[in-house]
Amino acid sequence: MARCCLIVALAAIPVLAQPALGQAADPYDPPSLTFTPDAAAAQDFDKYFYFHRTETSFAQALADIMECDNFARATDFGMFSGSRQLMTRKANLRVCMGYKGYRRYGLPRAIWQSFNSDAVKPEPTEAERTRMVIQQARAASGPLPAQPELK
């Protein structure tokens, strides 16, 4: 049943393919992930990161992120609130995506906030959340990050 719903959800998303080389950027493109790391930003990489897995299609990355995000949100059970809730959700997301073979790469807070719904207050609309998940999937299936993998 879950796969059926996932397939239906994927079919409803307007942009499922990576844009062709040289094609104009669209609102579903992730922000630029290129930056020069500094010591202050690196201290927060455990909080601000994105996932990547080599040789992964956009459609597979999108399905994986949606599944793990739903898992992370569902395992919250309303036991925590505020920053503790966000930490628990991120930990659950990290476990799920790690189990699927994705690696984590650190980001400065400003870049992370631009495509993560947890950074949007008040809660983002469903359309905003969907756009951010698509951006995350494009980053997860895109070029290999230049930054070192987080352990």
C-alpha positions as CSV (number, residue, x, y, z in Angstrom):
1,M,0.0,0.0,0.0
2,A,2.8,2.4,0.9
3,R,4.5,1.9,-2.5
4,C,1.2,2.6,-4.2
5,C,0.8,5.9,-2.4
6,L,4.5,6.8,-3.1
7,I,4.0,6.1,-6.8
8,V,0.9,8.3,-6.9
9,A,2.7,11.0,-5.0
10,L,5.7,10.9,-7.4
11,A,3.3,11.1,-10.4
12,A,1.8,14.3,-8.9
13,I,5.1,16.1,-8.7
14,P,5.5,18.4,-11.7
15,V,9.2,18.0,-12.3
16,L,10.8,14.6,-12.1
17,A,13.8,14.9,-14.3
18,Q,17.1,16.7,-13.8
19,P,17.3,19.7,-16.0
20,A,19.4,19.3,-19.2
21,L,22.9,20.8,-19.2
22,G,22.7,24.5,-20.0
23,Q,19.0,24.6,-19.3
24,A,17.8,27.6,-17.2
25,A,17.5,27.0,-13.5
26,D,14.0,26.4,-12.1
27,P,12.5,26.8,-8.6
28,Y,13.1,23.1,-8.0
29,D,16.9,23.4,-8.4
30,P,18.8,23.2,-5.1
31,P,20.8,26.2,-4.0
32,S,24.5,26.3,-5.0
33,L,26.3,23.8,-2.7
34,T,29.7,25.4,-3.5
35,F,31.2,27.3,-0.6
36,T,34.5,27.8,1.1
37,P,34.4,26.1,4.5
38,D,35.5,28.1,7.6
39,A,36.0,26.9,11.1
40,A,32.8,28.4,12.4
41,A,30.6,26.8,9.7
42,A,32.5,23.4,10.1
43,Q,31.5,23.3,13.8
44,D,27.9,23.2,12.8
45,F,28.1,20.6,10.0
46,D,26.6,18.0,12.3
47,K,23.5,20.2,12.4
48,Y,23.5,21.5,8.8
49,F,24.1,18.9,6.1
50,Y,22.7,17.2,3.1
51,F,22.7,13.7,1.7
52,H,24.3,12.3,-1.4
53,R,24.7,8.9,-3.0
54,T,26.7,8.2,-6.2
55,E,25.0,6.6,-9.1
56,T,21.5,7.4,-7.8
57,S,18.7,8.6,-10.0
58,F,16.7,11.6,-9.1
59,A,13.5,9.5,-8.9
60,Q,15.2,7.1,-6.4
61,A,16.7,9.9,-4.3
62,L,13.2,11.5,-4.2
63,A,11.6,8.3,-3.1
64,D,14.2,7.6,-0.4
65,I,14.1,11.2,1.0
66,M,10.3,11.1,1.1
67,E,10.3,7.7,2.8
68,C,12.9,8.7,5.4
69,D,11.4,12.1,6.0
70,N,8.0,10.5,6.7
71,F,9.7,8.0,9.0
72,A,11.5,10.7,10.9
73,R,8.4,12.8,11.3
74,A,6.3,9.7,12.3
75,T,8.7,8.5,15.0
76,D,8.5,11.8,16.8
77,F,5.2,10.8,18.6
78,G,4.9,14.3,20.0
79,M,7.2,13.5,22.9
80,F,9.5,16.5,22.2
81,S,9.0,20.0,21.1
82,G,11.3,22.8,19.8
83,S,14.9,22.1,19.3
84,R,14.8,18.7,20.9
85,Q,12.1,17.6,18.4
86,L,14.3,18.9,15.5
87,M,17.3,17.0,16.9
88,T,15.3,13.8,17.2
89,R,13.9,14.2,13.7
90,K,17.3,14.8,12.2
91,A,18.8,11.8,14.0
92,N,16.1,9.5,12.7
93,L,16.5,10.9,9.2
94,R,20.3,10.4,9.4
95,V,19.8,6.7,10.4
96,C,17.3,6.0,7.7
97,M,19.3,7.7,4.9
98,G,22.5,6.1,6.2
99,Y,20.9,2.7,6.0
100,K,20.1,3.4,2.4
101,G,23.7,4.2,1.7
102,Y,23.6,8.0,1.5
103,R,26.6,10.0,2.8
104,R,26.3,13.3,4.6
105,Y,28.1,16.5,3.6
106,G,28.2,19.7,5.7
107,L,26.7,23.0,4.7
108,P,26.8,26.5,6.1
109,R,23.6,27.3,8.0
110,A,22.3,29.8,5.4
111,I,22.6,27.3,2.5
112,W,20.9,24.6,4.6
113,Q,18.0,26.8,5.6
114,S,17.3,27.7,2.0
115,F,16.1,24.2,1.2
116,N,15.1,22.5,4.4
117,S,11.5,22.7,5.7
118,D,12.6,22.4,9.3
119,A,14.1,25.9,9.0
120,V,10.9,27.5,7.9
121,K,8.7,29.1,10.6
122,P,5.8,28.9,10.7
123,E,5.4,25.5,9.1
124,P,5.8,25.7,5.3
125,T,2.9,25.1,3.0
126,E,2.7,21.6,1.4
127,A,3.8,23.2,-1.9
128,E,6.9,24.8,-0.2
129,R,7.7,21.5,1.5
130,T,7.4,19.6,-1.7
131,R,9.7,22.0,-3.5
132,M,12.3,21.6,-0.8
133,V,12.2,17.8,-0.9
134,I,12.6,17.9,-4.7
135,Q,15.6,20.2,-4.2
136,Q,17.1,17.8,-1.6
137,A,16.6,14.9,-4.0
138,R,18.4,16.8,-6.8
139,A,21.3,17.5,-4.5
140,A,21.3,13.8,-3.3
141,S,21.5,12.5,-6.9
142,G,23.6,15.3,-8.4
143,P,27.4,15.6,-8.8
144,L,29.7,14.3,-6.1
145,P,30.2,17.0,-3.5
146,A,33.6,18.7,-3.4
147,Q,33.5,18.8,0.4
148,P,34.7,15.8,2.5
149,E,32.1,13.4,3.7
150,L,31.0,13.7,7.4
151,K,31.5,10.8,9.6
